Amino acid sequence: MITLKRILVATDFSEASDAALVYGRELARTFHATLHLVHVGTPVSSVVYGTEGYAASIPELQEELDESARKQMDELLLDNDPTPLPAKRVLLNAVSPAAAVVNYAAAEHIDLIVTGTHGRGAVAHLLMGSVAERIVRTAPCPVLTVRHPEHEFVLPDALVAATAKV
């Protein structure tokens, strides 16, 4: 018997991660699991180079970026279901998104990670790597990767009801 009590969905606010959220939400609903929506932002201090004048504004800029990410995550977690899912919004800042997701999954005893993948070509993959691939290789639990756009398995309830009558 498969038991999923904690499902992590990694988001970078892309269409691929939105598709992953659809799957993660449906799995969480099916298994009565808690949904952990995790976004990993890049620390401003790791990308800001230059004179000392920027150093004073780094904390304020980081807070603005974090607040924007929190708002986007809150919008993603809006659920019109009469019985909303138990969900945790998690914002991390790390240079390596894959390592941050994997470390969080291990610390929180996550049962399944759901992540989107962009399906880049071979050259782009070689140059940039793949966060999803790194998560798959190092995760402490199973990982479901969702490529967008591809064949969708999760259908809206109205469509399911309509096809069942046919």
N, C-alpha and C positions, 0 to 999 in steps of 0.2 A: 504494500500500500504506500502510495506517495503522500507524504505529509509536507505541506508548505505552509509555514506560519509567518515567515518574514520574506517578502519579495522586494528586491531592490531594483528600481528602474533608474538608470543613469541618463541624464539629459544634458544636452548642450543647446537646447532650444531649436534644434533643426527639425526638418520634416521626418528624418529617420528616427530621431528620438521621440517625436510625437507618435509615430507608429509603434514604437516600443512601449510607450505609455499605454496605448490602447490594449496591447497584449498583457502588460503587467497588471493593469486595472482589472481586466477580465479574469485573469488567473487569481488575483487576490480575492475577487468577489466569489469565484468558484470554490476556492479553498478556505474562505473566511480568514484570510491572512492580512497582516499589516503591510501596507505599501510604504516603502521607504523611497521617496523621490530625492535623488542625489544629483547635485550640480557641482562640478569642480571648476572654480574660476582660477585664473592665473593671478598670482600675487603681483600687484603693481610694482613692488620693489624689485621683482626679478626682470622686469622689462623696461624700467625707466633708467636711462643712463644720462649723464650730463652733469651740469653744475649743481652746486649746493642749493641753489634756489628752488629746485624741484623737491628737495628732501622734505621741506616743511609741508608741502601739499600732498605728499604721498598718503598719509593716513586718511585725509578727507576724501581723496580720490578713491581709495580702496573702499571706504564706507559707502560712497555713492554707487560704485559698481556692485557691491554686495547688496545694497538695498534694492537696486534695480533687479538683480537676480532673484531676490526674495519675492518681489512683486510678481515676476514672471512665473515663479514656481507656485505661488498662491493661485494665480489664474489657471495654471495647469491642473491644480488639485480641486478646482471647483467641480462639484459632483451634483448633478440634478437628481440623483437617485434618492428615493424617500428614506433609505437607510444608507447613509454615506459610509464609505470604507474608512476603517481606521488608517490614518496616514501620518507619516512623519516627513517634514520638509527638512532636508539636510544640505547646508551650503558649506563646502570645503574650499580652501584655497591651497593649491599645490602646483608645483612646476610640472609634475607628471600626473595627469588625470587618471590614467590606468592604475597606477600604484595607489593613489588616494582611494579609488573605488574599491580595489581589492583589499586594502587595509581596513577600510570601513566595514566591508562585508565580513571579514574575519573577526573583527572586534564585536560586531553586532550579531554574530551567528546567523547570517543571512542564509536562507535555504535555496534561493534562486536569484540570479542576476539577469535582468532583461536589458539589453542595450541595442541601440540602432547601429546600423553600419551603412556607410555611404557608398560602398561598392566602387571605390576608385579603381582606375586602370592600373596596370602593372607598374608603369613608370612613376605615377604619383604615389603608389603604395611603397615603392622602393625608396623614394626620396623622403616621404613624410611618415611612413609607417602607418599603423592602424591602432587606435586606442582600443577598439573592440577586440582585435587580435591579441593585444597584450593582456587584456582582461581575461580572455578565454584561456591563454597559456598559463596564467598565474592565479586564477581565482580559486578560492577554497571550497567552491560549490559549483553546481551546474550553471551554465550560462546559455541563455537563449538569445541569439542575435536575430534582429529583424531588419531586413533590407527593404528600403522604400524607394520606389514603388515596386511591389511584387505581389504575388498572389496573397490575398487577404483571407485569413481564416476566421477572424472575428467579424461578425456581421451585426448590424444594428438590430435590436429586438423586433422592430416592426417588420424588417425583411425576413427574419427567422420565422415569425408568425405567418407571414404571407406564403413563404415557400413550404411550410408544413401543411397548409391547406390544399396545396396543389396535388 
